Amino acid sequence: MKSVQIGNNTLSYDDAGAGPVLLLLSGWCQDHRLFRTLAPELARTHRVIRLDWRGHGEHRAHDGNFTTSEQADDIVNFLDLMKIETLVPVSTSHGGWANIEVTDRLGKVRVPRSVVIDWIQTTPNEAFFAMIEHIQDRTNWENGRGDFFNYWIGDTDNEDIVNHVNNEMAGYSFDMWARSGREIARAYRKWGNPMQRMEALQEHRPITHIYSQPFEPEYAQAQVDFAAGHPWYQPCKLPGKTHFPTLEQPLVVAETIRTFLK
């Protein structure tokens, strides 16, 4: 990984391939390793940059508390520093909040499309917010995090996914997990859900949501119904078992992204 200084923080990134730029962004308490198999596949046809959030990746030190808005600031500053004029952001999970914030700020000329992967699109119930509160409780956070881990992994025996969750994600501290819970809850309380956030974009442009979980048919139908009134929104359900299609089926995800970009 390379390093870049953005304000008072050092961010890690790498850069491979050639062609139109895809910027890969993980969720909270994840990093570039989430894309270990997806990035090389996408780099066959695109310039692929994996950028870690401040406090993530190979540079865990950071200059204090930060928000989703400041994550978006870091992306914009990184793009300007790298002199990248046009790109398609590809985010996973709740990294989508910063993705869509950047998409909104930069406009559809600079960000003509966007990809979000396995990001809860509907308004959560109060049980979800209770789980989010658990990871913000210093006395109970590991149990709360474990509830998420068990659901995300499902019944898979995929070693990449089990390692990613139980070792890579588990390697992040209480402070980062608590921060993630605070920011995720804040976003849902403000916007309701990601589809409503996308609806509020100043300039609409094609956005696809590639996902496997949740499995309930009502969840898929809610996205189909939203797409019927918002043709720029394109949900794409994959037949996976887990919250991590980039690790579970990277070739399918890569081809789905390429098809969307065509």
BAFI-3210 file (N, C-alpha, C; in Angstrom, 3 decimals, decimal comma, padded with zeros to 6 digits):
// residues 262
n [1|2|3|4|5|6|7|8|9|10|11|12|13|14|15|16|17|18|19|20|21|22|23|24|25|26|27|28|29|30|31|32|33|34|35|36|37|38|39|40|41|42|43|44|45|46|47|48|49|50|51|52|53|54|55|56|57|58|59|60|61|62|63|64|65|66|67|68|69|70|71|72|73|74|75|76|77|78|79|80|81|82|83|84|85|86|87|88|89|90|91|92|93|94|95|96|97|98|99|100|101|102|103|104|105|106|107|108|109|110|111|112|113|114|115|116|117|118|119|120|121|122|123|124|125|126|127|128|129|130|131|132|133|134|135|136|137|138|139|140|141|142|143|144|145|146|147|148|149|150|151|152|153|154|155|156|157|158|159|160|161|162|163|164|165|166|167|168|169|170|171|172|173|174|175|176|177|178|179|180|181|182|183|184|185|186|187|188|189|190|191|192|193|194|195|196|197|198|199|200|201|202|203|204|205|206|207|208|209|210|211|212|213|214|215|216|217|218|219|220|221|222|223|224|225|226|227|228|229|230|231|232|233|234|235|236|237|238|239|240|241|242|243|244|245|246|247|248|249|250|251|252|253|254|255|256|257|258|259|260|261|262]
n.u [000,833|000,386|000,999|-000,690|-000,873|-003,498|-004,638|-004,245|-003,949|-002,758|-003,406|-003,912|-003,505|-003,923|-003,142|-004,043|-004,040|-005,573|-007,450|-010,929|-011,686|-012,212|-013,146|-012,612|-014,275|-014,451|-016,643|-017,260|-014,742|-013,483|-011,239|-008,934|-008,505|-010,890|-011,371|-009,638|-009,730|-011,555|-010,545|-008,205|-009,533|-011,295|-009,374|-008,536|-009,897|-010,188|-008,896|-008,126|-008,574|-007,925|-008,947|-008,312|-010,184|-009,600|-007,835|-008,054|-007,022|-003,570|-002,726|-003,566|-003,585|-005,075|-006,345|-008,140|-011,700|-014,099|-016,428|-018,990|-019,227|-016,677|-015,240|-016,117|-014,992|-012,281|-012,174|-012,756|-010,595|-008,508|-009,025|-008,642|-005,950|-004,789|-005,412|-007,701|-010,301|-012,717|-014,739|-015,998|-017,405|-017,230|-018,742|-019,007|-021,391|-021,971|-020,204|-021,375|-022,754|-020,867|-019,983|-022,306|-022,593|-020,276|-020,806|-023,016|-021,892|-019,934|-021,219|-022,837|-021,234|-018,599|-018,875|-020,356|-021,799|-022,676|-021,831|-023,178|-022,785|-024,311|-025,790|-027,911|-030,986|-033,551|-035,689|-034,530|-035,724|-036,497|-035,078|-032,735|-031,503|-031,113|-029,156|-027,125|-026,690|-025,582|-022,945|-021,846|-021,567|-019,327|-019,144|-020,370|-019,822|-018,441|-020,061|-022,309|-021,197|-020,620|-023,159|-023,775|-021,664|-022,283|-024,667|-023,844|-021,928|-023,435|-024,236|-021,901|-018,867|-016,746|-013,449|-012,113|-014,071|-014,738|-012,247|-011,964|-013,987|-013,649|-010,994|-009,852|-011,859|-012,424|-010,124|-010,300|-010,708|-012,649|-013,290|-013,429|-015,448|-017,553|-017,748|-018,512|-021,058|-022,395|-022,348|-023,653|-026,204|-026,956|-027,123|-029,264|-031,318|-031,481|-031,989|-033,762|-033,598|-031,159|-032,197|-033,917|-032,029|-030,606|-032,613|-032,707|-030,578|-028,976|-028,513|-029,622|-028,314|-027,330|-027,445|-026,455|-027,451|-025,880|-026,367|-026,677|-027,666|-030,308|-032,398|-035,140|-038,131|-039,654|-037,835|-036,387|-038,540|-039,230|-037,171|-037,510|-039,971|-039,262|-037,451|-039,195|-040,394|-038,214|-036,174|-033,410|-032,340|-031,032|-031,492|-029,738|-029,964|-028,013|-027,234|-026,075|-024,838|-024,007|-023,020|-020,988|-020,406|-018,228|-016,140|-017,242|-018,238|-016,488|-015,960|-018,478|-019,500|-017,704|-018,288|-020,942|-020,680|-019,232|-021,089|-023,104|-021,733|-021,483]
n.v [-001,200|002,283|005,582|008,602|011,991|013,591|016,433|016,285|013,586|010,344|008,404|005,165|003,633|001,952|001,515|000,401|-001,006|000,376|002,940|004,009|005,372|003,550|003,871|002,200|001,664|000,747|-000,496|000,758|-000,060|-001,845|-002,498|-002,087|-004,792|-006,083|-006,068|-007,792|-009,815|-008,848|-006,394|-006,957|-008,263|-006,295|-004,522|-005,436|-004,103|-001,499|001,436|000,967|002,013|001,454|002,877|003,597|004,537|007,304|006,396|003,717|000,698|000,589|002,650|003,361|005,357|008,524|011,903|012,338|012,448|011,795|012,276|011,050|013,035|014,136|011,969|012,032|014,500|013,753|012,003|013,719|015,510|013,720|012,896|015,332|015,802|013,671|014,372|013,428|013,538|012,399|009,759|006,589|005,846|002,973|001,511|-000,297|-001,636|000,508|002,399|003,536|005,859|007,974|007,741|008,480|011,060|012,256|011,807|013,479|015,998|016,369|016,276|015,202|015,247|014,877|012,630|010,320|007,986|005,652|003,043|000,955|-001,473|-004,129|-002,692|-001,640|-000,889|-000,168|001,406|000,915|-001,201|-000,744|-002,648|-002,946|-000,475|-000,838|-002,854|-001,397|000,427|-001,238|-001,722|000,628|000,681|000,466|-001,564|-003,722|-004,033|-005,951|-008,208|-007,140|-006,565|-009,156|-010,186|-008,948|-010,009|-012,772|-012,789|-011,650|-013,476|-015,783|-019,045|-019,705|-021,326|-020,117|-019,333|-016,908|-015,025|-015,682|-015,209|-012,495|-011,322|-012,352|-011,847|-009,621|-007,501|-007,692|-006,715|-004,013|-001,265|-000,633|002,122|002,806|001,095|002,021|004,619|004,076|002,982|005,195|007,016|005,585|005,175|007,859|008,662|007,088|008,006|010,626|010,529|008,453|006,196|004,748|004,882|007,051|008,989|008,993|009,803|012,446|013,601|016,278|016,133|013,559|010,393|007,289|004,696|001,730|-000,916|-003,589|-006,684|-009,290|-010,046|-008,440|-011,441|-011,525|-011,476|-009,156|-007,140|-007,072|-006,424|-003,864|-002,361|-002,796|-001,545|001,090|001,606|001,569|004,047|005,636|005,595|005,748|004,297|001,127|-001,878|-004,924|-008,165|-010,707|-014,236|-014,893|-015,932|-014,328|-011,208|-010,230|-009,956|-009,168|-010,744|-013,275|-013,814|-012,603|-012,489|-012,481|-010,104|-008,269|-008,537|-007,758|-005,072|-004,124|-004,556|-002,779|-000,368|-000,217]
n.w [000,000|-000,668|000,695|001,669|002,567|004,076|005,207|008,643|008,713|007,769|005,031|003,661|000,456|-002,726|-006,231|-009,323|-012,663|-015,684|-017,356|-017,149|-013,926|-010,962|-007,669|-004,807|-001,802|001,511|004,172|007,535|009,950|008,305|005,554|002,776|002,338|002,049|-000,627|-001,841|-003,788|-005,619|-006,628|-008,347|-010,433|-011,451|-012,292|-014,705|-016,644|-015,824|-014,135|-010,882|-007,648|-004,312|-001,436|001,899|004,801|007,070|010,012|009,449|007,691|006,907|008,466|011,398|013,286|014,001|013,869|016,060|016,865|014,225|011,488|009,186|007,251|007,294|006,377|003,739|003,036|003,062|000,881|-001,303|-001,106|-001,544|-004,207|-005,529|-004,944|-006,277|-008,798|-010,123|-012,225|-013,142|-011,984|-010,765|-007,804|-005,710|-003,200|-000,079|002,215|004,979|004,153|002,089|002,805|002,891|000,272|-001,254|-000,331|-001,396|-004,108|-004,394|-003,807|-005,830|-008,260|-011,382|-013,633|-012,853|-011,251|-012,777|-012,371|-009,752|-007,458|-005,040|-002,509|-000,885|001,239|003,721|002,581|003,319|005,806|009,047|011,771|015,297|016,663|015,234|015,746|018,467|018,456|017,274|019,298|021,213|020,327|020,961|023,613|026,082|027,945|026,818|024,172|022,601|022,640|021,357|018,865|018,100|017,556|015,121|013,584|013,497|012,034|009,595|008,615|008,371|007,211|005,940|004,870|003,816|003,794|003,416|004,076|006,748|007,944|007,325|008,875|011,573|012,148|010,637|010,692|013,397|014,425|014,830|017,078|020,131|020,134|017,392|016,489|018,073|017,110|014,502|014,954|016,017|013,831|011,806|012,921|013,212|010,531|009,516|011,173|010,324|007,497|007,056|005,198|002,864|000,209|000,309|000,846|-001,572|-003,251|-002,573|-003,846|-005,570|-008,284|-010,178|-011,103|-012,723|-010,321|-008,865|-006,722|-005,417|-003,999|-001,461|001,135|003,076|003,049|002,868|000,943|000,951|001,290|-001,121|-002,773|-001,927|-002,977|-005,705|-006,039|-005,417|-007,495|-009,643|-009,611|-009,752|-012,063|-012,331|-010,329|-009,676|-008,516|-007,779|-007,217|-005,846|-005,741|-003,197|000,114|002,179|003,809|002,333|-000,639|-002,220|-001,410|-001,406|-003,989|-006,095|-008,884|-010,058|-008,971|-010,108|-012,860|-012,840|-012,107|-014,315|-016,376|-015,570|-015,870|-018,600]
ca.u [000,000|001,048|000,477|-000,921|-001,215|-004,700|-004,727|-003,384|-004,066|-002,124|-004,316|-003,281|-004,237|-003,136|-003,591|-003,671|-004,805|-005,662|-008,775|-011,809|-011,323|-013,118|-012,622|-013,204|-014,412|-015,029|-017,480|-016,551|-014,006|-012,983|-010,242|-008,676|-008,475|-012,215|-011,372|-008,399|-009,931|-012,335|-009,744|-007,450|-010,447|-011,737|-008,211|-008,336|-010,561|-010,298|-007,947|-008,798|-007,917|-008,495|-008,617|-008,753|-010,615|-008,687|-007,925|-008,239|-005,938|-002,231|-002,450|-004,690|-003,571|-005,816|-006,279|-009,307|-013,012|-014,478|-017,789|-019,175|-018,942|-015,224|-014,816|-016,355|-013,945|-011,033|-012,266|-012,645|-009,215|-007,679|-009,236|-007,993|-004,501|-004,406|-005,836|-008,694|-011,436|-013,944|-014,613|-017,185|-017,155|-017,810|-018,663|-019,681|-022,060|-022,265|-019,360|-022,268|-023,163|-019,848|-020,017|-023,390|-022,276|-019,324|-021,546|-023,839|-021,043|-019,124|-022,059|-022,855|-020,170|-017,407|-019,274|-021,513|-022,519|-022,192|-022,139|-023,202|-022,832|-024,822|-026,035|-029,322|-031,664|-034,840|-035,617|-034,388|-036,608|-035,823|-034,133|-031,459|-030,896|-030,655|-027,882|-026,159|-026,368|-024,737|-021,533|-021,377|-021,531|-017,999|-019,256|-021,093|-019,662|-018,004|-021,256|-023,105|-020,511|-020,767|-024,476|-023,629|-020,766|-022,984|-025,629|-023,132|-021,269|-024,450|-023,786|-020,816|-017,575|-015,750|-012,378|-011,840|-015,084|-014,564|-011,042|-012,219|-014,808|-013,139|-009,642|-009,621|-012,805|-012,281|-008,911|-010,549|-010,914|-013,958|-013,545|-013,849|-016,760|-018,544|-017,905|-019,307|-022,445|-022,949|-022,541|-024,672|-027,507|-027,229|-027,523|-030,619|-032,265|-031,618|-032,495|-034,737|-032,873|-030,318|-032,959|-034,380|-030,852|-030,330|-033,690|-032,435|-029,443|-029,265|-028,527|-029,706|-027,556|-027,512|-026,859|-026,874|-027,215|-025,571|-026,488|-027,176|-028,501|-031,157|-032,983|-036,605|-038,662|-040,157|-036,690|-036,176|-039,695|-039,165|-036,243|-038,169|-040,996|-038,584|-036,896|-040,279|-040,623|-036,910|-035,499|-031,955|-031,947|-031,029|-031,101|-029,286|-029,896|-027,134|-027,622|-025,080|-025,292|-023,423|-022,977|-019,717|-020,299|-016,911|-015,291|-017,950|-018,377|-015,878|-016,064|-019,852|-019,609|-016,951|-019,024|-022,142|-020,257|-018,887|-022,340|-023,749|-020,991|-021,688]
ca.v [000,000|003,578|006,491|009,977|012,851|014,400|017,189|015,742|012,131|009,556|007,395|004,168|003,353|001,431|002,008|-000,619|-001,028|001,587|003,190|004,780|005,165|003,023|004,105|001,202|002,172|-000,268|-000,004|001,045|-001,173|-002,686|-001,765|-002,536|-006,259|-006,513|-006,110|-008,473|-010,573|-008,052|-005,342|-007,425|-008,582|-005,029|-003,845|-005,891|-003,182|-000,169|001,866|000,650|002,565|001,089|003,929|003,335|005,683|007,684|005,475|002,367|000,226|000,471|003,819|003,396|006,614|009,607|013,106|012,529|012,019|012,259|011,948|010,672|014,215|014,276|010,922|012,573|015,507|013,057|011,486|014,844|015,990|012,702|012,987|016,559|015,603|012,713|014,961|012,553|014,395|011,622|008,453|005,913|005,260|001,660|001,391|-001,430|-001,426|001,890|003,321|004,164|007,209|008,907|007,637|009,287|012,449|012,712|011,820|014,690|017,191|016,542|016,420|014,031|015,285|014,283|011,286|010,048|006,835|005,212|001,656|000,633|-002,928|-004,702|-001,575|-001,778|000,156|000,197|002,007|-000,152|-001,195|-000,330|-003,699|-002,607|000,621|-001,394|-003,517|-000,324|000,984|-002,184|-001,576|001,895|000,483|-000,092|-002,764|-004,798|-003,836|-007,148|-009,038|-006,496|-006,785|-010,570|-010,394|-008,580|-010,967|-014,036|-012,602|-011,380|-014,690|-016,755|-020,435|-019,920|-021,846|-019,404|-018,955|-015,476|-014,264|-015,941|-014,491|-011,054|-010,903|-012,719|-011,343|-008,276|-006,557|-007,770|-006,014|-002,597|-001,000|-000,182|003,507|002,866|000,461|002,930|005,728|003,574|002,881|006,548|007,619|004,825|005,520|009,264|008,752|006,554|008,907|011,841|010,316|007,374|005,072|005,184|005,236|008,431|009,852|009,098|010,596|013,851|014,097|017,453|015,655|012,107|009,677|005,863|004,097|000,349|-001,561|-005,007|-007,197|-010,634|-009,923|-009,474|-012,400|-011,455|-010,970|-007,794|-006,233|-006,944|-005,759|-002,434|-001,742|-002,839|-000,500|002,382|001,738|001,832|005,489|006,303|004,694|005,817|003,348|-000,210|-002,935|-006,171|-009,214|-011,830|-015,439|-015,220|-016,293|-013,489|-009,743|-009,877|-010,471|-008,902|-011,886|-014,521|-014,029|-011,414|-012,471|-012,083|-008,688|-007,514|-008,539|-006,952|-003,673|-003,799|-004,476|-001,528|000,777|-000,149]
ca.w [000,000|-000,653|001,717|001,248|003,687|003,887|006,449|009,691|008,705|006,716|004,499|002,803|-000,782|-003,832|-007,538|-010,304|-013,894|-016,499|-017,909|-016,264|-012,514|-009,947|-006,325|-003,924|-000,438|002,389|005,258|008,779|010,561|007,220|004,793|001,400|002,254|001,613|-002,098|-002,238|-005,020|-006,568|-007,252|-009,519|-011,531|-012,036|-012,884|-016,084|-017,570|-015,243|-013,109|-009,625|-006,463|-003,018|-000,480|003,268|005,591|008,151|011,137|008,940|006,836|007,474|009,300|012,341|014,037|013,363|014,701|016,900|016,402|012,894|011,079|007,786|006,432|007,177|005,452|002,399|002,812|002,745|-000,492|-002,237|-001,058|-002,186|-005,657|-006,003|-004,842|-007,321|-010,065|-010,735|-012,587|-013,315|-011,338|-010,250|-006,489|-005,441|-001,747|000,538|003,486|005,357|003,404|001,121|003,206|002,403|-001,193|-001,802|-000,011|-002,415|-005,371|-004,379|-003,824|-007,036|-009,447|-012,260|-014,646|-012,264|-010,799|-013,636|-011,850|-008,454|-007,114|-003,612|-002,360|000,366|002,151|004,100|001,825|003,891|007,138|010,045|012,929|016,531|017,071|014,598|016,503|019,740|018,179|017,051|020,611|021,941|019,981|021,520|025,064|026,367|028,776|026,120|022,735|021,876|022,444|020,320|017,594|017,773|016,937|013,716|012,940|013,255|010,943|008,351|008,132|007,988|007,311|004,994|005,316|003,014|004,714|003,258|004,800|008,181|008,356|007,241|010,009|012,890|012,358|010,100|011,289|014,851|014,807|015,095|018,500|020,587|019,727|015,988|016,389|018,654|016,155|013,371|015,392|016,138|012,509|011,075|013,513|012,890|009,127|009,354|011,835|009,517|006,137|006,970|004,596|001,747|-000,987|000,494|000,693|-002,999|-003,845|-002,266|-004,623|-006,394|-009,675|-010,200|-012,122|-012,440|-009,124|-008,694|-005,431|-005,596|-002,636|-001,193|002,326|003,679|002,117|002,852|-000,332|001,133|001,137|-002,564|-003,377|-001,611|-003,929|-007,016|-006,027|-005,479|-008,845|-010,589|-009,635|-009,842|-013,005|-012,194|-009,269|-010,260|-007,576|-008,406|-006,186|-006,141|-004,988|-002,189|001,457|003,221|003,695|001,714|-002,015|-002,814|-001,074|-001,676|-005,436|-006,699|-010,350|-010,371|-008,646|-011,116|-014,122|-012,609|-012,171|-015,712|-017,131|-015,176|-016,418|-020,045]
c.u [000,868|000,416|000,319|-001,356|-002,411|-004,929|-003,745|-003,355|-003,328|-003,082|-003,537|-004,161|-003,334|-003,853|-003,109|-004,550|-004,805|-007,060|-009,606|-011,568|-012,499|-012,448|-013,343|-013,128|-015,093|-016,056|-016,615|-015,889|-013,691|-011,927|-010,034|-008,708|-009,828|-012,261|-010,189|-008,553|-010,726|-011,458|-008,931|-008,335|-010,927|-010,592|-007,889|-008,908|-010,599|-009,059|-008,667|-007,963|-008,665|-008,018|-009,168|-009,166|-009,527|-008,920|-008,104|-007,006|-004,611|-001,868|-003,628|-004,713|-004,360|-005,949|-007,569|-010,599|-013,303|-015,833|-017,816|-018,845|-017,439|-014,615|-014,989|-015,333|-012,644|-011,042|-012,056|-011,206|-008,261|-007,803|-008,556|-006,477|-003,997|-004,779|-006,763|-009,954|-012,754|-013,744|-015,987|-016,808|-017,897|-017,654|-019,386|-020,290|-022,246|-021,207|-020,170|-022,681|-022,160|-019,789|-021,078|-023,197|-021,307|-019,992|-022,380|-022,971|-020,398|-019,945|-021,888|-021,861|-018,930|-017,673|-020,526|-022,363|-021,957|-022,656|-022,114|-023,459|-023,291|-024,938|-027,528|-030,121|-032,975|-034,654|-035,559|-035,451|-035,807|-034,866|-032,753|-030,762|-030,411|-029,317|-026,775|-025,740|-025,433|-023,263|-020,975|-021,274|-020,226|-018,084|-019,839|-020,783|-019,249|-019,153|-022,143|-022,499|-020,659|-022,100|-024,431|-022,782|-021,504|-023,977|-024,912|-022,521|-022,297|-023,922|-022,641|-019,611|-016,443|-014,668|-012,023|-012,812|-014,928|-013,337|-011,272|-012,997|-014,082|-011,732|-009,485|-010,567|-012,666|-011,026|-009,094|-011,039|-012,362|-014,267|-014,029|-015,209|-017,852|-018,809|-018,762|-020,778|-023,111|-023,268|-023,603|-026,059|-027,909|-027,733|-028,939|-031,662|-032,504|-032,367|-033,624|-034,101|-032,063|-031,087|-033,484|-033,216|-030,531|-031,392|-033,427|-031,225|-029,857|-029,342|-028,562|-028,873|-027,653|-026,746|-027,367|-026,542|-027,076|-025,558|-026,906|-028,117|-029,194|-031,880|-034,504|-037,111|-039,187|-039,044|-036,397|-037,312|-039,676|-038,243|-036,821|-039,210|-040,363|-038,038|-037,978|-040,566|-039,358|-036,013|-033,981|-031,439|-032,102|-030,578|-030,722|-029,058|-029,010|-027,507|-026,589|-025,697|-024,913|-023,530|-021,777|-019,579|-018,943|-015,930|-015,932|-018,019|-017,800|-016,001|-017,466|-020,032|-018,903|-017,717|-020,306|-021,808|-019,943|-020,131|-023,070|-023,046|-021,148|-023,000]
c.v [001,249|004,440|007,881|010,774|013,719|015,155|016,648|014,217|011,508|008,458|006,428|003,904|002,554|001,720|001,016|-000,508|000,302|001,699|004,036|004,393|004,606|003,221|003,170|001,668|001,121|000,346|000,370|-000,225|-002,267|-001,873|-002,428|-004,052|-006,842|-006,740|-006,907|-009,254|-009,793|-007,060|-005,843|-007,757|-007,310|-004,324|-004,366|-004,899|-001,740|000,160|001,750|001,161|002,076|002,129|003,567|004,632|006,088|006,747|004,022|001,942|000,157|001,636|004,017|004,681|007,675|010,745|013,375|012,085|012,539|011,690|011,466|011,837|014,402|013,139|011,391|013,650|014,842|012,531|012,612|015,364|015,012|012,791|014,221|016,402|014,684|013,198|014,027|013,366|013,638|010,243|007,880|005,336|003,935|001,411|000,153|-001,004|000,073|002,877|004,043|005,571|008,250|008,899|008,583|010,759|013,028|012,801|013,092|015,939|017,433|016,645|015,290|014,096|014,587|012,858|010,892|008,867|006,492|003,787|001,515|-000,864|-003,294|-003,669|-001,586|-000,606|000,628|000,761|000,916|-000,051|-000,861|-001,396|-003,448|-001,494|000,138|-002,111|-002,487|000,303|000,071|-002,004|-000,225|001,833|-000,228|-001,385|-003,951|-004,849|-005,094|-008,127|-008,465|-006,695|-008,235|-010,889|-010,056|-009,608|-012,254|-013,917|-012,437|-012,642|-015,714|-018,170|-020,735|-020,575|-021,236|-018,843|-017,473|-014,638|-014,443|-015,192|-012,986|-010,560|-011,125|-012,217|-009,892|-007,249|-006,538|-007,051|-004,532|-002,404|-000,642|001,217|003,584|002,207|001,366|004,102|005,282|003,492|004,236|007,136|006,897|005,169|006,944|009,395|008,240|007,443|010,162|011,586|009,301|006,118|005,575|005,557|006,664|009,414|010,044|009,941|012,088|014,408|015,303|017,091|014,132|011,552|008,184|005,407|002,665|-000,118|-003,054|-005,644|-008,661|-010,633|-008,572|-010,306|-012,271|-010,865|-009,542|-006,761|-005,995|-006,159|-004,269|-001,705|-001,729|-001,727|000,881|002,631|002,052|003,320|006,307|005,459|004,751|004,833|001,925|-001,244|-004,211|-007,216|-010,357|-013,035|-015,841|-015,505|-015,270|-012,003|-009,284|-010,430|-010,208|-010,025|-013,211|-014,839|-012,838|-011,352|-012,026|-010,592|-007,845|-007,436|-007,724|-005,464|-003,275|-003,670|-003,171|-000,330|000,884|000,532]
c.w [000,000|000,444|001,138|002,480|003,312|005,191|007,460|009,708|007,528|006,300|003,627|001,585|-001,706|-005,136|-008,588|-011,538|-014,617|-017,062|-016,981|-014,808|-011,709|-008,595|-005,361|-002,478|000,427|003,328|006,451|009,307|009,547|006,493|003,435|001,244|001,851|000,106|-002,658|-003,539|-006,059|-007,324|-008,448|-010,711|-012,221|-012,769|-014,277|-017,084|-017,079|-014,407|-011,773|-008,455|-005,226|-002,008|000,889|003,955|006,581|009,347|010,741|008,129|007,570|008,378|010,252|013,172|013,269|014,357|015,490|016,252|014,996|012,518|009,630|006,859|006,243|006,356|004,007|002,060|002,380|001,307|-001,494|-002,270|-001,722|-003,708|-006,235|-006,000|-005,952|-008,721|-010,851|-010,988|-012,654|-012,710|-011,063|-008,888|-006,349|-003,948|-001,266|001,865|003,753|004,893|002,344|001,504|002,725|000,883|-001,760|-001,473|-001,050|-003,783|-005,490|-004,530|-005,193|-008,315|-010,436|-013,405|-014,109|-011,757|-011,582|-013,185|-010,478|-008,207|-005,599|-003,471|-000,954|001,477|002,463|003,549|002,435|005,304|008,203|011,132|014,187|017,045|016,459|015,378|017,873|019,555|017,962|018,387|021,385|021,598|020,404|023,047|025,419|027,174|028,019|024,629|021,986|021,663|021,350|018,943|017,143|017,139|015,450|012,976|012,580|012,103|009,614|007,755|007,662|008,162|006,351|005,653|004,486|003,943|004,612|004,084|006,307|008,705|008,359|008,465|011,337|013,177|011,894|010,735|012,815|015,338|015,074|016,526|018,825|020,070|018,292|015,798|016,947|017,724|014,974|013,753|015,473|014,773|011,691|011,606|013,156|011,451|008,916|010,017|010,995|008,217|006,052|006,427|003,395|000,490|-000,885|000,398|-000,783|-003,698|-003,652|-003,013|-005,461|-007,868|-009,647|-011,346|-011,794|-011,196|-009,044|-007,287|-005,665|-004,211|-002,618|000,008|002,344|002,619|001,976|001,535|-000,227|000,931|-000,343|-003,205|-003,113|-002,580|-005,347|-007,107|-006,132|-006,890|-009,869|-010,697|-009,781|-010,756|-012,976|-011,147|-009,785|-009,226|-008,310|-007,319|-006,663|-005,277|-003,947|-000,830|002,514|002,883|002,869|000,288|-002,658|-002,508|-001,471|-003,167|-006,204|-008,219|-010,776|-010,100|-009,702|-012,426|-014,004|-012,691|-013,606|-016,582|-016,837|-015,816|-017,932|-020,389]
res [m|k|s|v|q|i|g|n|n|t|l|s|y|d|d|a|g|a|g|p|v|l|l|l|l|s|g|w|c|q|d|h|r|l|f|r|t|l|a|p|e|l|a|r|t|h|r|v|i|r|l|d|w|r|g|h|g|e|h|r|a|h|d|g|n|f|t|t|s|e|q|a|d|d|i|v|n|f|l|d|l|m|k|i|e|t|l|v|p|v|s|t|s|h|g|g|w|a|n|i|e|v|t|d|r|l|g|k|v|r|v|p|r|s|v|v|i|d|w|i|q|t|t|p|n|e|a|f|f|a|m|i|e|h|i|q|d|r|t|n|w|e|n|g|r|g|d|f|f|n|y|w|i|g|d|t|d|n|e|d|i|v|n|h|v|n|n|e|m|a|g|y|s|f|d|m|w|a|r|s|g|r|e|i|a|r|a|y|r|k|w|g|n|p|m|q|r|m|e|a|l|q|e|h|r|p|i|t|h|i|y|s|q|p|f|e|p|e|y|a|q|a|q|v|d|f|a|a|g|h|p|w|y|q|p|c|k|l|p|g|k|t|h|f|p|t|l|e|q|p|l|v|v|a|e|t|i|r|t|f|l|k]
***
